[in-house]
Amino acid sequence: MPPSYGVAPQPVAPSAPGGYAPAAPYGSAPSAPGLPPTGMPPAPAAFPGQPYAAMTPGAAMPPKKNGFMIPLILILVVVLGLGAFLAYWFGLRDKGGGTVTPGEAKTAQNAVRGYLEALAAGHAQDALSFASKTPTDTTYLTDEVLAASNANGGGLTNIVVQPADNPKSSYAMVSASYNIGTQTVRTQYTATKNGNYYFLDNVVNDVGLYGISMSGVDATLNGVPITTDSVTVFPGTYNLAINNSLLTLTPTSFTVTDPMDFAGSFTDVKVELSADAPAKFAAAAKATLDACMAEKSLQTSCGLWVNPPSVTTVIESSIAWTFRDGSSSDDFAAATWEWWGDGLTATASVDIAISVDMDGANGHHYYNDYQSIYRANVDFTDPANLVVTFES
């Protein structure tokens, strides 16, 4: 049977010669109300098993329902995003940007950058991880010393590291610039590849502090005691201090710009008497001598002494030490106090003559023109308790 279109069959038009009916032009009016135009194929059914629905010629086709496309697109976006992130983390991050794992710089540029940024952050061990060889003396290569270096704007800032001049070589030169305090530093670092990573040939500088070590005084570098002639330090700012108020240091700080800073490898530190030290020495010497001469003894605590007369017994209450030439008030104050840097004793040359009078039990008066002080020594190990001795 012919398919049903939902309308009754209609008579067939007269046949053309040959037995075929002429087809009506596409889009012509239907041959009868409710019928599709003559010659057009029947419209497909909306759903299987249902009658075909008629469609107006020229109308848009209904959209296809492709629900599986949206999840697929989301999955692709996630995968591509994760791939980009991993490419950055494992690749781009080690090509001049992002973070550098301590001791795992895949480029010479990042070995320098990781090292300098570790110094700026005050992480001494991270900075040392980029060294091809760990320094022998690490006394001053600590977070505490770096913290003091970075305090008050004395640390590294504005770090800029250029790509290596020969990035594919196992030995590379890297230019870098940064500020240490207010000083701008432009320098180069050398990096050598060992295995998969690059390491820096030089990360510290040895600075001679011979002026301090020769003086025998207790001094500190960024709070750490100085016990050697030379200190091994990172680039940074270093403060010198001395624990004796009667001495001064010049300079009180110095800067190491980079590991190859030859100008900073020797710091001419001068340790000198403070401006008020001579007056304190003079006052201590005067007080010591005056107290000594007040003693009723021929063998004093400050070294003044004479032998008693052999012919009689001396009446101790009659003993009187006096200045025959010079005085404790004038000579010590006018003296030039010198410190030679070998121990903590200052000296001054003076010319003081002292005599002693006494009475004997035999009724005679005795006079001795014996003592002549030519030098005063002041031990100022403890500035609050000066110890004075005299040479006669």
GUKEPA-76198 format. One line per 4 residues: number of its first residue (from 1); for each residue x, y, z of C-alpha. Coordinates in Angstrom, 3 decimals, always signed. Each point is the difference from the previous one (the first is absolute). Layout:
<rotis>
NUM	X Y Z | ...
</rotis>
This chain:
<rotis>
1	+0.000 +0.000 +0.000 | +1.239 +3.549 -0.571 | +0.972 +1.916 +3.207 | -2.735 +2.059 +1.621
5	+0.577 +3.814 +0.119 | -3.143 +0.623 +2.031 | -2.238 +0.935 -2.999 | -2.140 -1.976 -2.480
9	+1.557 -1.019 -3.344 | -0.613 +2.371 -2.871 | -0.563 -0.692 -3.684 | +3.143 -0.182 -2.116
13	+0.407 +2.664 -2.620 | -0.221 -0.990 -3.617 | +3.143 -1.639 -1.273 | +2.262 +1.638 -2.423
17	+0.961 -1.825 -3.027 | +2.045 -2.965 +1.029 | -2.105 -0.712 +3.092 | +1.698 +2.449 +2.441
21	-1.750 +2.837 +1.768 | +1.821 +3.349 -0.309 | +1.490 +1.118 +3.362 | -1.114 +3.324 +1.308
25	+2.719 +2.610 +0.550 | +1.594 +0.040 +3.514 | -1.907 +2.307 +2.274 | -3.190 +0.084 -2.090
29	-3.339 +0.097 +1.659 | -1.340 -3.316 +1.245 | -2.326 -1.833 -2.358 | -2.577 -0.182 +2.734
33	-0.445 +1.598 +3.453 | +2.124 -1.716 +2.651 | +2.240 -1.792 -2.504 | +3.684 +0.680 -0.479
37	+0.993 +1.630 -3.227 | -0.054 -2.291 -2.973 | +3.415 -1.641 -0.575 | +1.452 +0.602 +3.551
41	+1.040 -3.015 +2.070 | -1.870 -0.658 +3.223 | +1.372 +1.652 +3.172 | +1.744 -2.329 +2.455
45	-1.814 -1.009 +3.127 | +0.719 +1.952 +3.187 | +0.523 -3.275 +1.910 | +0.070 -3.612 -1.156
49	-3.422 -1.526 -0.181 | -1.739 +3.358 -0.273 | -1.429 +1.590 -3.138 | +2.355 +2.355 -1.803
53	-0.469 +3.632 +0.865 | -0.284 +2.495 -2.790 | +2.697 +2.766 -0.147 | -0.402 +3.367 -1.526
57	+2.423 +0.390 -2.915 | +3.052 +2.193 +0.995 | -0.434 -0.434 +3.828 | +3.117 -0.657 +2.173
61	+0.754 -3.548 +1.080 | -0.358 -0.641 +3.779 | +3.335 -0.146 +1.851 | +1.600 -3.312 +0.872
65	+0.242 -0.845 +3.667 | +3.774 -0.775 +0.529 | +0.096 -0.050 +3.846 | +3.342 -1.837 +0.219
69	+1.990 +2.944 -1.523 | -0.072 +2.280 +3.086 | +1.713 -2.470 +2.398 | +2.538 -0.785 -2.708
73	+0.887 +3.679 -0.395 | +0.386 +0.434 +3.762 | +2.315 -3.007 +0.185 | +2.147 +1.414 -2.802
77	+0.257 +3.376 +1.764 | +1.113 -1.650 +3.260 | +2.558 -2.199 -1.742 | +1.455 +2.904 -1.984
81	+0.149 +2.208 +3.101 | +1.745 -2.701 +2.032 | +2.467 -0.541 -2.810 | +0.827 +3.689 -0.134
85	+0.510 +0.109 +3.758 | +2.307 -3.015 -0.017 | +1.964 +1.461 -2.893 | +0.522 +3.160 +2.036
89	+0.836 -1.773 +3.240 | +2.507 -2.431 -1.439 | +1.296 +2.085 -2.852 | -0.667 +3.714 -0.080
93	+0.495 +0.447 +3.725 | +3.672 -0.923 -0.446 | +0.610 +2.329 -2.925 | +0.152 +3.296 +1.796
97	-3.397 +0.134 +1.716 | -1.855 -1.592 +2.879 | +1.672 -1.804 +2.862 | +3.263 -1.938 +0.086
101	+0.370 -2.989 +2.278 | +3.140 +0.396 +2.154 | +2.903 -1.818 -1.612 | -2.029 -0.965 -3.069
105	+0.556 +2.723 -2.564 | -0.351 -1.349 -3.517 | +1.526 +3.130 -1.517 | +3.015 +2.093 +0.920
109	-2.236 +3.047 +0.129 | -2.213 -1.569 +2.631 | +2.967 -1.189 +2.053 | +1.002 +3.642 +0.387
113	-3.562 +1.182 +0.537 | -0.781 -2.674 +2.582 | +3.213 +0.801 +1.880 | -0.581 +3.774 +0.076
117	-3.666 -0.338 +0.948 | +0.950 -2.359 +2.845 | +2.394 +2.656 +1.325 | -2.701 +2.656 -0.263
121	-2.401 -2.245 +1.926 | +2.608 -0.735 +2.682 | +0.193 -3.740 -0.718 | +3.655 -0.920 +0.379
125	-0.314 -3.746 -0.618 | -2.027 +0.569 -3.164 | +2.693 +2.361 -1.260 | +2.708 -2.566 +0.763
129	-1.948 -2.669 -1.905 | +0.939 +1.778 -3.243 | +3.742 -0.212 +0.774 | +2.151 -2.472 -1.885
133	+2.026 -0.430 +3.209 | -1.072 +0.733 +3.568 | +2.344 +2.499 +1.730 | +2.187 -1.371 +2.769
137	-0.914 +2.694 +2.540 | -3.747 +0.608 +0.335 | +0.142 +1.991 +3.258 | -1.452 +3.103 -1.650
141	-2.086 -1.802 -2.658 | -3.147 -0.216 +2.105 | -3.553 +1.320 -0.048 | +0.785 +2.157 +3.044
145	+2.932 +1.721 -1.708 | -2.067 +0.502 -3.180 | -2.868 +1.421 +2.043 | +2.364 +2.600 +1.444
149	+1.319 +0.676 -3.496 | -3.513 +0.504 -1.368 | -1.097 +2.212 +2.886 | -0.494 +3.722 -0.546
153	+0.048 -0.350 -3.775 | +3.477 -1.517 -0.207 | -1.020 -3.160 -1.893 | -0.360 -0.877 -3.674
157	-2.857 +1.569 -1.976 | -0.960 +0.638 -3.638 | +1.587 -3.242 -1.174 | +0.239 -0.354 -3.795
161	+1.737 -3.021 -1.545 | +0.674 -0.217 -3.725 | -0.006 -3.252 -2.005 | +3.385 -1.677 -0.222
165	+2.225 +1.050 -2.889 | +0.293 -3.660 -1.035 | -3.061 -1.673 +1.562 | +0.582 -3.437 -1.559
169	+3.565 -0.273 +1.247 | +0.927 -1.849 +3.164 | +2.014 +3.078 +1.017 | -1.821 +3.323 -0.213
173	+0.444 +3.644 +0.909 | -3.043 +1.804 +1.398 | -0.350 +3.764 +0.414 | -2.018 +1.290 +2.943
177	-0.862 +3.309 +1.597 | -1.455 +0.814 +3.396 | +0.124 +2.527 +2.786 | +1.714 -0.487 +3.344
181	-1.420 +2.777 +2.109 | +0.339 +3.080 -2.195 | +2.899 -1.405 -2.016 | -0.668 -1.344 -3.502
185	+1.983 -3.124 -0.873 | +0.615 -1.315 -3.518 | +2.025 -3.175 -0.147 | +0.377 -3.452 -1.547
189	-0.244 -3.482 +1.422 | +1.380 -3.207 -1.436 | -2.073 -3.176 +0.080 | +1.016 -3.581 -0.751
193	-2.406 -2.802 -0.830 | +0.233 -3.106 +2.146 | -2.450 -2.703 -1.005 | -3.346 +1.621 -0.725
197	+0.617 +3.229 +1.910 | +2.215 +3.064 -0.026 | +2.050 +1.122 +2.992 | +1.939 +3.204 +0.668
201	+3.767 -0.104 +0.198 | +0.156 +2.824 +2.587 | -2.643 +0.917 +2.569 | +2.034 +1.523 +2.871
205	+2.835 +2.440 +0.568 | +2.832 -0.129 +2.547 | +0.488 +3.379 +1.674 | +3.143 +0.749 +1.994
209	-0.543 +1.846 +3.275 | +3.593 +0.090 +1.173 | -0.358 +3.261 +1.932 | -2.450 -1.655 +2.352
213	+1.770 -3.310 +0.399 | +3.349 +1.657 +0.786 | -1.524 +2.192 +2.696 | -1.149 -2.917 +2.074
217	-3.322 +1.704 +0.749 | -3.403 -1.646 +0.034 | -1.859 +1.082 -3.129 | -3.032 -1.322 -1.863
221	-1.129 -0.240 -3.605 | -3.782 +0.313 -0.288 | -0.182 -1.147 +3.595 | +2.329 -3.012 -0.339
225	+3.416 +0.133 +1.768 | +3.039 +0.498 -2.223 | +2.611 -2.585 +0.866 | +2.135 -0.174 -3.160
229	+1.976 +2.290 -2.274 | -2.398 -0.633 -2.891 | -3.764 -0.552 -0.177 | -1.924 -1.883 -2.703
233	-3.210 +1.827 -0.905 | -2.735 +0.272 -2.643 | -0.542 +3.196 -1.979 | -1.732 +2.464 +2.295
237	+0.477 +2.678 +2.646 | +2.002 -0.721 +3.152 | +0.146 +1.949 +3.236 | +3.028 -0.037 +2.261
241	-0.300 +0.585 +3.718 | +2.357 -0.081 +2.926 | -0.985 -0.628 +3.602 | +2.397 +2.519 +1.528
245	-1.262 +3.557 +0.371 | +3.536 +1.397 +0.036 | +0.727 -1.230 -3.530 | -1.473 +0.900 -3.361
249	-0.097 -1.783 -3.342 | +0.458 +1.648 -3.380 | -1.950 -0.879 -2.072 | -2.914 -1.358 +1.976
253	-1.442 -1.769 -3.047 | +1.019 -1.219 -3.433 | -1.678 -1.451 -3.077 | +0.917 -3.070 -2.020
257	-1.524 +0.467 -3.459 | +0.631 -3.477 -1.416 | +2.224 -3.049 +0.506 | +2.645 +1.432 -2.329
261	+0.085 +3.418 +1.696 | +3.769 +0.334 +0.427 | -0.320 +3.542 +1.346 | -2.133 -1.315 +2.842
265	+2.209 -2.992 +0.726 | +2.206 +2.125 +2.237 | -1.586 +2.470 +2.357 | +2.470 +2.339 +1.690
269	-1.607 +0.120 +3.409 | +1.605 +2.404 +2.448 | -0.470 -0.543 +3.699 | +0.810 +3.163 +1.949
273	-0.489 +1.565 +3.401 | -3.282 +1.823 +0.360 | +0.003 +3.775 +0.268 | -0.715 -0.059 +3.735
277	+2.479 -2.776 +0.830 | +3.029 +2.262 +0.806 | -1.963 +2.035 +2.528 | -1.255 -3.186 +1.693
281	+3.506 -1.445 +0.096 | +1.377 +3.226 +1.510 | -2.706 +0.080 +2.648 | +0.598 -3.646 +0.914
285	+3.779 +0.526 +0.195 | -0.412 +3.084 +2.198 | -2.380 -1.752 +2.374 | +2.257 -3.034 +0.264
289	+3.167 +2.009 +0.677 | -1.654 +2.346 +2.464 | -1.435 -2.915 +1.964 | +3.354 -1.741 -0.070
293	+1.888 +3.033 +1.319 | -2.491 +0.341 +2.821 | +1.011 -3.373 +1.382 | +2.070 +0.057 +3.194
297	+2.396 -2.595 -1.280 | +3.478 -0.186 -1.424 | -1.212 -2.879 -2.262 | -3.115 +1.329 -1.754
301	-2.606 -1.840 -2.051 | +0.915 +1.895 -3.173 | +3.692 -0.856 +0.122 | +1.450 +2.982 +1.856
305	+2.476 -1.234 +2.568 | +3.178 +0.857 +1.944 | +2.089 -1.835 +2.528 | -0.440 +1.241 +3.553
309	+2.965 +1.574 +1.795 | +2.180 -2.706 +1.428 | +0.723 +1.910 +3.186 | -3.498 +0.312 +1.361
313	-3.606 -1.025 -0.221 | -2.265 +2.162 -2.180 | -3.133 +1.447 +1.521 | -2.545 -1.020 -2.684
317	-2.412 +2.834 +0.713 | +2.740 +2.450 -0.933 | +0.528 -1.390 -3.526 | -0.905 +2.591 -2.648
321	+0.380 -0.463 -3.745 | +0.172 +3.296 -1.903 | +0.597 +1.253 -3.558 | +3.406 +1.483 -0.418
325	-0.400 +0.615 -3.748 | -3.212 -0.229 -1.975 | -3.413 -1.062 +1.258 | -2.728 -2.527 -0.569
329	-2.409 +2.756 -1.048 | +2.098 +1.448 -2.822 | +2.291 -2.702 -1.327 | -2.579 -2.701 -0.728
333	-2.449 +2.430 -1.569 | +2.660 +1.451 -2.282 | +1.484 -3.362 -0.929 | -0.498 -1.701 -3.359
337	-1.786 -3.266 +0.596 | +0.845 -2.656 -2.536 | -1.353 -3.415 -0.758 | +2.130 -2.305 -2.108
341	-2.720 -2.512 -0.812 | +1.598 -2.924 +1.799 | -2.244 -0.612 +2.947 | -2.195 +2.482 +1.784
345	+2.559 +2.193 +1.734 | +0.607 +3.685 -0.724 | +3.189 +1.761 +1.033 | +1.174 +3.565 +0.571
349	+3.482 +1.348 +0.595 | +0.322 +2.381 +2.945 | +2.767 +1.518 +2.133 | -1.076 +0.141 +3.613
353	+2.450 +0.132 +2.902 | -1.235 -1.087 +3.436 | +1.649 +0.243 +3.405 | -0.902 -1.407 +3.397
357	+0.423 +1.397 +3.516 | -0.091 -1.921 +3.269 | +0.865 +0.238 +3.666 | +2.074 -2.567 +1.822
361	-0.579 -1.290 +3.475 | +3.385 +1.463 +0.888 | -1.409 +3.493 -0.493 | +1.655 +0.699 -3.329
365	-1.784 +1.040 -3.217 | +0.842 -1.861 -3.170 | -0.471 +1.057 -3.619 | +0.315 -2.165 -3.128
369	+0.015 +1.382 -3.547 | -0.424 -3.450 -1.481 | -2.896 -0.491 -2.432 | -0.237 +1.227 -3.603
373	-3.005 -1.180 -2.051 | +0.568 +0.040 -3.738 | -2.918 -2.091 -1.320 | -3.609 -0.704 +0.870
377	-1.830 -3.064 -1.316 | -3.778 -0.401 -0.041 | -1.604 -3.399 -0.599 | -3.461 +0.729 -1.440
381	-1.245 -3.549 -0.545 | -2.899 +1.064 +2.190 | -0.750 +3.664 -0.817 | -1.930 +0.318 +3.238
385	+2.939 -1.210 +2.085 | +3.283 +1.412 -1.321 | +3.144 -1.467 +1.484 | +2.999 +2.400 +0.221
389	+3.629 -0.881 +0.584 | +3.126 +2.162 -0.036 | +3.531 -0.525 -1.113 | +2.735 +1.784 +1.947
</rotis>
